Amino acid sequence: MDLMLGPAPWSNYSLKAQLFDSVKAEADAMFAATEARKAAISSPEEARRYQQEKRRLFLEAIGGLPEERTDLCPVTTGVTQRDGYRIEKVVFQSQPHFHIPGLLYVPDQLREAKNPAVIFVCGHGSPAKAYETYQRVCQELVRAGMVVFAIDPVGQGERQQYYIPEGGYSRFSFGVPEHTQYGLQCMLTGSSVARYFVWDMMRAVDYLATLPFVDSTRIGMTGSSGGGTQTSYAMIADERIAAAVPGTYLTDRELYLHSGQGHDAEQNLFESISRGIGYDDFLIAFAPKPLLVGSARFDFFHLKGTQKCLASARRFYRILGQEEHCALAIADTPHAYSPALRKAAVNFFLQHLCGMPPTHPGYPNDALPLEPREVTTCCATGNVMAEFPGERTIFDLNREYLRLQQSERKTPTPEDVAKVLCIADKLPMRAASTCRIETVHPADADLCEFNGVIRKRVEYFAEDDVFLTGIYYQERRTQGTRPPLWLIVPEEGLTDGPAVQARVLDLIWNGNAVFVCDVRGVGVGTPHPINTVSPKEQYGTEFVIAYDYLMMGRNLPGLRAFDLLRAIDCLAEMGGDVNTGSISIHGYGLGALYALFAAALEPRIAGGILEGMLPSYQAIVDSELYQLTCPERMIVHGILRHFDIPDLLQAMAPRRFEVKNPLTIIPAGAAARPVADDRGA
C-alpha cells in the first residue's frame, strides 16, 4: 500500500524560505534592541560601563579563561641574522604541555632601552607564521624598527593537532577543518575554541613583557582574516594591547547574517547576537586607544558592513574624546593583507607606538624576500605533537575543562531541560495560543480513505512564522474507539517517508493511529540553499543556520523538539478520535534526538523507540576523530555541564524508551590517539 509519503508537495504553501526567514526575523529584533541600547549612551561614564559589560559578556561567551598563568618555559631553538635584524625561533607554553612556536624579529639598532613591539597573529594560511604574506608584514615592521613576534595559531603551522609523526601528515586539513572538529566539542562543554586562541595571545603578551628590551606598555597587535578575528578578540580581552590593526574581518553582524555566509568555529560565539556582542563592540571596548581597521574593497566581509561597524565605534571614540584615534584603511584588493594595508599598518604603529611621523614609503613584495623553511620552523620535527612527549591538544584541554564544570550535575527536571534547550521562553505559548490549524483534509479528495485507512493532511503553526505539515492515519474500523496514538519523527520528515512506510503500516494494521510530521527546516520545509555550498557541508545552509541560532541563544534540537510539542497541541485541538492522553513516539536519526527532548518536556509521551540516535554527547567529546554528517544540527551549547542523553532516559523512568541501533560516532578503522585518564593533569 502506498501511504503517499515521500517528496510530494504536501503543503499548500511554499516553505523553502521559512526557516531562514524566521532566523532573520528573530535576529533582527535582537539587533534593533542592541542598537537602541547603544544609541542611548551619551556620556563617558556610560560608555565605560558599556565597555566593561561587553568585556564580561565576551569572556562568558568563550567559557572564561584559565585561572593560572603557569610558567611559560620559553626556549630559543635558533637564531638567523639578516641585514638589519635577527629572527629568533622561540617556543613557549601557554599552558603546561601546550606549546606555541613563534618567530621573534628584533632590529639590530634598537632606538630605546625599552622598545615597542607588535604581535602578529595569523589567518588561515596553512604555514601560519611562515606564510609568505605574513612573513612580509613582519619583515616590513622590523625593518621600520619594531620588535615583532609572530605566533602559530592552533591547527596551523607547527601546531596541527591531529599530526601523525610516523607519517608526517595530519588527519585533518589545516586550520578551518581542525577548528571545526574541536570547536564543536568545545560548544558541548559550554566553552569555545576561541578561549584557547585568546589565552595563547595573552601569554604571548606575557612573553614579550619578559624581554628586557621590550616596553610592555607599548605592545600592539595585528593580523588579517582569522588574524583579524584574533586581534579583535585580544582588543576586548586584554587591556594591555596599546594599539591595534585588525584586518579584513570586521563587518556588521546583521548584514553578515543576512548574507547567508558562515563563520569559522572560533567566530561562532554563543549568544553573541542575543546578548548584543557585535563586531563593533570589539572596537568599542578598545576605545579610546589607537585603532586602524584594515579593509579590502572586494572582500566577502563586505566593505559596507565594515564602514557601518566603524561608524558605530567612532561614536564611542567621540564620546571618550579621541575620535581621531579610530581610522579605516581601504585597499583596492580582494580579501588579503595586501601591500597597501601593510604600509598603512607600519605607518600606524610608527605613529602610535613609536611616536614617529608616519612617513614609511612601503616596500613592494619583491623587496621582501621570503625565508626558507629551515628559518621559519622552530621545532626540529616541524610539529609540536612530534617534538614534545605528552603534548596536549584542545581535545585534551576541553575534556579537562568539562571535568571542572560537571561538579554540579544532577538529575534533570523538565525545567532544566527547557532551559538548556533554550526554549523555556517559548513553552508558555502552548497554553496561551492555539496552533491555528490551517487545514485538516486529504491531499486529494479521492484519497481521503483507501483500503480502509483514513488519511488527513494537517497544516498548523508551531509559531506565528513557523508553519508545519503532518499526515494523520487511522483505520476505519477503529473509528469511535480513540485508538492509541504514535508520533513518527523521520530524520528528514515527510520527504523521508519511504524509509518509515513499513513501520507506519505495521502500526496502522495493529490498531494504532499514526501521525507523521515535519519539524522546522525538514521535509516539506527543507530550506532553499542560502549560499553556494552544499547544504549539509561546512558553511552550507544547515551549518550556517545552526550556528546563527546558537549566536541567537537558541539551538536547532531545542526548537525542533518544541515543534513536536506543538504537533501534540495540534492533535489535541483536532479532538474527535485523536487520542493525545498517552502518546508513543518513534524517532529516526536526528528525529530520535528531537523525540527524546520532546519526551523529557511532555509527560503525555509515555514511551517509544529511539532509533539511530546519538548515544551520548559525551561520546563526541571523548572521540577525538568523531565523524558525523553535519553534526552542527545536534549542538546544544553547554549541555554536558548539566546532563547527557543517558541522564534523560534515566530521569524519565518508569517511562520506557527502546534505543535501537545507536549512531556510530567513529567509523570502523579510524584509530584515535590514545588518551590516558590523567592526561593533562
N, C-alpha and C positions, 0 to 999 in steps of 0.2 A: 504493500500500500504506500502511495506517495503522500506524505504529510504536507507537501508544498512548503517544506523548509528549504533553505538554500538562498542563492543570490537574487531571488525575485524582489521586485520593488514593492515591499510590503507597506511602506508608509505612503500616505497621501502627500507628504512634504519632502522637499529636498533637505536633507540633514547633513550634508557633507561639510558645510562650513560651520555647523553649530558649535562644535567643541572649541575651536579656536576663537570663534566669536564670543563664547562665554568667558574664555580666559581673558580676552581683551577687555570685555565689559567690566569684569570684577577688578582687573588690574588698573583700568583707567580711573575707577573710583578711588583706588588707593593712591594713584599718582596725584589726583586732584586734591585729596586731603593733605598729602605731603607738601604740595606746592602752596596751599593755603597757609599751612603752618609756617613755612619759610618766609612767606610774604609778610607775615605779621611781625617778624623780627626787625627791630629798627635801632636798637642800642647796642653798644659794645658789650654790656653785661649779658644781654640776651644772646648775643652771638657767641660769647664764650661758653655759656651754659649749653647752647645747642652743640657746639663742638665737642664738649665733654660727653654729652649724651650719645652722639654718633660714634665716638670712640668706644664707649662702653657697649653699644649695640653691635658694633663690628666685632669686637673681641668675643662677645657672646655668640655671634653667628658662626665663628670659626671654632668654637669649642674651648675658648680660653687659651692660655699659653702655659708652657711648663713652669712650675713654681721655682725651680732651682737653676741658677746659672752655674753649670758644672764647669770643671777645668777644660779649657779649650785645647790643651795639649798640642799646641802648634808645632809643626815640623817643616823646615825648609829642605826640600829634596833636590834643589838645583838652582843655579843662577846663570843667566845668559846676559852677557854685556852687549849692548847695542850703542850706536852713535848717539850719545847724549843721555842715555838712560839704561837701566838694567831691568831684567824681568826675573823675578824670584818665583819659584814654584813652592807654593805653600799648601799644606794640608792641615786642617784643624777639625775639631769635633764640636758640633753644635749641641749634641747630646752624647752621652757615653756610647762609644762604638757606632757613631753615626757621623761619618767623615765627609768633609767638604773640601774638594780641591779648588784652589784659586791661583790666579796669576797676579802678582803684585808688581806693578810698574812704578819704578822710582827714578825721578830725574837725577842726573849726576850733580847738577847745580841747584841745590835747594835754596830757595830765596830766603827762608827764615829758619830759625831754630825749630819752630813748630809750624808745619805746613798744612794747607787744606788738602783734603783727599776726596775722591769720588768713588763710590761703589758702583760698579757696572753689573746689572742683573740681566740675564739672557732671556730672549724669547725662545720660541720653539724650534730653533735650528738644532739639528742633531748634534753637531760638535760642541754646542754651547759656547764656552769661552774661547774655543778655537775657531769658531765660525768666522768666515772672512769679514763679514760686515761688522761683527762685534770687535774683532781684532783692530779694525781701522779706527773705530771710535776710541778705543783705549789708547792706541798709538797717538792719535791726534791730541788727546787730552794730556798725555805725559809729555809730548813734545812742547805743549804750551806751559809746562812747568808744574803740573799737578801730579800728586800721587794717585794711582788708580788701582783698584782691587776688583778684578773680575772673577766671579764665582760661578761654579756649575750649579744649576738648579737640579733638584731631584728628578731622576728619569732621563737625564741628558748628559752628554759629555762623558765624564768618567763616573757618573752616578746612576747608570742604568741598573734598576733594582732587580731585574729578572735575568741578570747576566749569568751565563754558564761558562765558568772559567775553562773547563775542559775543551769547549768548542770555540771559545772566544766570540760568542754571539749572545743576543738577548732573546728570550722567549716572546717578547713583545716589541713592537716597533717603538722607537724613541718617543719621548715627550707625551703627546696627547693621549695615545692609547694606554700608555703606562698610567698617566694621571687619572684617566677614566677608570681603570681597573681598581686601583686602591682608593680613588675618590669616592666611588660608590660604597665601598666598605666603611669609609670614614663617615659618610652620611648615616649609615645604620647605627653607628655608635653615638650619634649626636654631635659630631665634630665636622671638620672639613679638611681636605688635603691642604687648603690654604694655611692652616695652622702651622704646618711644617715649613712652608715657604717663608712665612713671616718670621718664625723663630730663627731660621737659618740666616736671614738678613740681619736680624738684631744681633746675632752672635758675630756676624761679620763686622758690624759696628764695634762690638766689644773688642775684636781682634785689632782693628785699626787703632783703637784707643790705647792699646798696649805698646804701640810703636813710639819710640822716643821722638821721632821727627814728624809725627802727625799731631795736628791740633784737633782734639776731639770735639771742639765746639764749632768746627768748620768742616763737617762731613756732609757731602752731597750724595745724591743718588740719581741714576738714570738708567733707562732701558726702554726697549721698543717691543710692541706687541705683548707677548707674555711677560716680557721685562717691563713694559709699561704698566701691566697689571701689578707686578710685584712692587714697582716703585710707588704706585698709588697706595698699595696696602701699607708699605713702610711709612708713608706720609701720615697715615691716620693712626698707626700703631706705635711708632717710635718717635717720640718728641725730640730725639737728638738729631734727626735729619735737619740740616740747616738750610738747604736749598735743593730743589728737585726739578728734573726734566723727565716727566713721564711721556712716552711717545707712542703714537699710533695704537691707542687703546681707548682713551676716554671719549665717551659719547653720551647720549641721553638714553636712559633706561627705557623710557616709554617708546621712543622711536625705534630702538633696537628690538624691543619685544614685538612691535607691530611688523617689523621686517621679516619675522619668522626665522631668524638666524639662531644658531645655538652658541653656547658658551663652552669653554673648557671647564674641567672639573673644579679647578681652583677658583673659577669665576662665578660658579653657581652657589651663591650664599643663601642659606636658609633664611626665610622671612625678610630678605633684603628689600623686597617690594612692599610687603605689608607693614614693615617697621620703618620704611622710608629711608633706606640706605642707598642713595643714588650715586651714580658716578661723580656727580658734582660734590657730594659730601666728602669724598677723599680730598678734594681741593679745598673745600670749606674748612675741614679740620686742620689743614695746613696753614691757613691764613693767620697772620699776615706775612709769613716767611716767603722769601723769593721763590717764584714758581714760573716755569716756562713749559707750556703744553706743546708737544710736537705733534703735528698732524700732517696727513698726506691727502691731497685733494681727491685722489681716486681710490680711497680706502674703502673697505667694506664696513669699517667703523666710520659711518658717514660724517662728512665734514659738518653738515647741518646740525647733527647731534652734538658734535664737539663744540661748535660755536654756542649752542644753547647751554651746554654744560658749563662752559667758561663764563657766559654771561651771569649765570646763577652764582658761581663762585666769586666773580668780580664784585658783585653787590656786597658780599660779606667782607671782601678786602676793603671796599669803600667804607663800610661801617666801622672797620677796625683801623682806618686811617692810612692804608697802604695800597691803594688801588693800583699804583704804578708797579707793584711787585707781582702782578698777575698778568702774564703775557701769553701770546699764542704765536707759534711759528708754523707756517704752512709751506709744505714742499709740493711742487707740481709733479708728484710721483704716485705710483701705487703704494700699497702697504709695505713700508720698509724704513729702516734707519738710514736714510739717504745722505749723500754728502752735504746737501743743503741743511738738513736737520743737525748733522754732525757739527757743521760750522756754527750754527746757531747755539748749540749746546755748549761748545767750547767758549764762545764769547760770553754766554750767560754765566758760566762758572767763573770765568776770569773776572767778571764784574762783581759778582755777588759773594764768591768765596775768597778770591784773591785781592779784591779791592783795586783791580787794574782796569784800564779802559778796554772796552770790547772791540779791539782792532785786529783780532786774529783773521788772516786772509782766507783761511781754509785750504785744505790740500785735496787735489784730485786723487782718485783711488790708486793710480799708478805710482804716486809718490809715497804710498804707504805699503811697502812690500809685506807679504804675508809670511808669518813664521811657520816653519815646518812642524810636524807632529812631535818631534823629539823636544822641541822647545815648549810646546803648549801642554804636554802631558806631564802631570805631576806624579802619577803612580807608575812604578816600573812595569806593572802588568796592564796598565791602561784602564783599570776599573777598581773601584773601592771594594767591590764584592770579592774580587780575587786577591786584592792586596792585603786585606786586614781580616784575619781569622775572627769569627764571631761578629762580623759586621751586621748591624741591624738594618732593617728596612722599614718603610712606612707600614707594611703589613704587620711587622712585629710591634712597632710602636702603637699602632691602632688597637691591637689586641691588649696591649698593656694598659692603654688609656681606658678601654672598656672595663677591664677588671677593676679599675679605680672608681668607675661610675656605677657599678652594679650593686653596691652595698645595700641600697635601699629598695631593691626589687621585692615585690610582694604579689600575692595572688590578685590578678587584675579584676576590677569590677567593671560593669558596663560604662560607668562614668569615666574610669581610667582609659578604657578602650576608645571612647568617643574623643577624649582629649588628645590622645596620641595620634589618632587618625585625623585630627584637625577638623572634625565635623560637629563638635559639641554645639556650636552656634547654629547649626542647621536643624538639629533634632526637634526644637520646638515647632518648626513649621509643620511637622507631621500632625500635630494636634490642632494647629491654628488654621490650616488651609487644606482643602481637598486637592486631589491630583488633577482636577479639571479634565476629566476623561473626555477626549475629543470624539472618539468613535469606538463603538463596540459592534463590529459587524464582520462578516466573512470578506475575504479578499475578492471573491467573485460570488455573485448571488447563487449560482448553481453548485457551489462548493460549501455551502453552509453546513451540509451534512453529507457524509459519504461513508458507505459501508458501516452505517450505524454509529459513526463518530461525528459529534458536533464540533465544529471549529469556529472560533471567533478571533478576529484580529482586534487587538486592544491598543489604542494610542492614548497616551496620557503625559502629563507634565510632572517630572520629578522636581523641577524648579521652574520659575517663570520662563527661563530661557533654555531649559533642557527638556526636550520633547523626545519621548521614548516609545518603542514599539514592542509588543509581545504577542504571542499566539496562545490562546486557551483551548484545550482539548478536553472533551468528556464524552463517554459513551452514552448513547441514547437510553440504554437500559438502566443507567444509574441515575437518570433524572429524578429529582424529588428525594434523593437519598443523601444529598450533600456528601459525596464521596471524598475519601482522603485526598489531599492536595499535595502535589510535588512541584517544586520550583526548580527548573532546569536552567543552569547557567553555563552555556558553552563558552570557551575562551574567546571565540570570535563571534559570539552572538548568533543571531538568526542566519547569518551567512555561513555559519559552521554547522548548519542543520543536518546535512547528510551524516556527519560524524556521530550524532546523537539520535538519529532517527530510530534505530533498533531499540534503544533504551526507552524512548518515548512510547513506541508501540507496545512494548512489553508492559509498561506501567498502565497504559490505557486498557489493554486487554485483561489486566488483573484488577480492574475496577477502580482505578485511580483517576482523578482529574490531574491535568498537567498544564503548567504554564511555562513556556519557553520565552526567555526575554533577552533583550539587549540591555547594556549599560552604556553610559555616555562614551562616545568615541569608538564604539564597537558595533559590528554588524551593519545594520542599515545606516547607522550614523558614523561609519568609518570616515575620518576626515579626508578631504582633498589634500594632496601634498601641499605643505605651506612653503616648501623650498625645493631645491633641485636634487636633494639627497633622497635615496630610497627610504621610505617611511620608517622602517624598523632598524635602520643603521644609525651609527653615531652621527649626530647632528640632523637626523631625519625628523619627520613630523612627530612621532611618538616620543623620541628623545627630547625634543625641544619643549613640547607641551608638558611632559612630566617635570622637567626642571623649571619651567615657568611657574607651574603650580607650587613647586617647593619654594621658590623665591617669594611666592604669594602667601606662604604659610599654610599651604594645602598639600595634599598628595593624592595621586590617582587611585590607589587602593581604597582610601577612605571615601572619596567621592563616589566611586563605583559601588562600594558597599552601601552607601546611602541610597543610591539608585535602586538597589534591591529592596531596601526598606520601603521605598516609595512604590515599588511594584506590589508589595504586600498591601500597602494602603489602598492602591488602586483596586486590587482584587476584593478587598473588604468593601469598598464602595460599590462594586458591582452587585454584591448581595446575591439573593436568589440561592442557587445551588452551590455557589462558590464558598467553600469551607476554609476559612482562614483561622479557625480556632486552634488547629495544630497542623503545622506545615512541615513537610520533609523537603530537603534540598539536596541537589546533586550538582556539584560544580566540577568543571573540567579545566585543568591547567590553571591559568590565571583566574578563570571563573571560580575555581575552587577556593582560591585565596580570598576573593571578594565574598564568596559564600560564607567562609569561616568568620570573617569580620562582621558580616551582617548577622550571623547567628549569635555572636557574642553580644550584640546590641538588641536582639529581638527574641524574647523568650518564647514567642509562638513558634519559632523554628525548633522543632522537637528533636531533630537529628537528621542524619543523611549520610551521603557519600561524598568524599573529597578526593577526587581522582587526578593524579598527575600534579599534585600541589607541591610547592616548595616545602621541604620537610622542616626547615627552620631558617631564620635569618642568621642565627649563629653559624650555620653551615657555610654561609657565604663569607662571613668574616674570618672563619677558620680555614678557608680554602684559598690558598694563595693563587691558584690557577683556575678559579671558577670560570666556567664558560656558559653563558645563558643568552638567549635571544632577547635583545632589548630589555635588559634587566631593570632599566630605569622605571619601567611600568610597575615594578614591585616595591620601589623605595618608599619606606615610611621613615622619615627622619627621626633618629634617636630612639627607635622602637626598642632596641636592645638595652637601653637604660631602664626600661620599665617591665617588659615581658617579651616572650617569644611565642611562636606558634604552638609548641607543646604546652606552654603555660595556659594558653587559651583553651585548648582541648581539655586540659585537666580542670580548669575553672568552670567549664560548662557541664561537668558531671552532675547528675546522672544521665544527662542527655548523651546519646551515643552517636558518634560520628566515625564512620569507617574511612580510614585513609588508605587509598589504593594506589599502587604504582607511583610512589612519590617521585618528584622530579629529580633527575640526576644533575648534580652540581658540577662535578668534574668528569669529563668524558673518559672512557677507557683509554689507558695508555698515556695519560697526561700525568707525569710524575712531578709532584711538588717538592720543593726543597725541604728537607727535614727540619722541624722546628721543635726544640726542646721545651718542656713545660716551663722551665725557669729562664727561657731565652730572654735576654734583655734585663734581667733582674740585677 
